């Protein structure tokens, strides 16, 4: 197996080994995992930071507001 360099967590900066990434994501195939790991646009997170990340607030669709507006008029 070729050497795959470690990457840093997007939040805390802790280094993450590729083997740990594979262990934490057993559903991903090896080929797909390598593509994800080598992609510079995908930011890996350590398990602690990933589980403690706040979720983005849910954004409603305009259509939902429009339908509510129509219901209020009737």
C-alpha positions, 0 to 999 in steps of 0.5 A, spaced: 500 500 500 502 506 498 503 511 503 498 516 504 500 523 508 496 525 514 491 531 514 489 536 519 482 536 523 478 542 520 477 545 527 482 543 532 488 542 527 489 535 530 493 530 525 488 525 522 491 518 520 488 515 514 487 508 517 483 512 523 479 515 517 478 508 514 476 505 521 471 511 523 468 510 516 467 502 514 461 503 509 466 507 504 470 503 499 477 503 499 477 507 492 472 512 494 476 513 501 482 515 497 479 519 493 475 523 499 482 523 502 486 526 497 481 531 495 483 538 497 476 541 497 474 536 502 475 538 510 476 532 514 474 533 522 476 528 527 471 524 531 470 529 537 470 535 532 465 532 528 460 530 533 460 537 537 459 541 530 453 545 531 448 544 525 446 549 520 439 552 521 434 550 517 432 554 511 425 555 509 423 555 502 420 561 499 414 557 496 413 555 503 412 562 505 408 564 499 403 558 501 402 561 508 401 568 505 395 565 501 392 561 507 392 567 511 388 571 506 383 566 505 
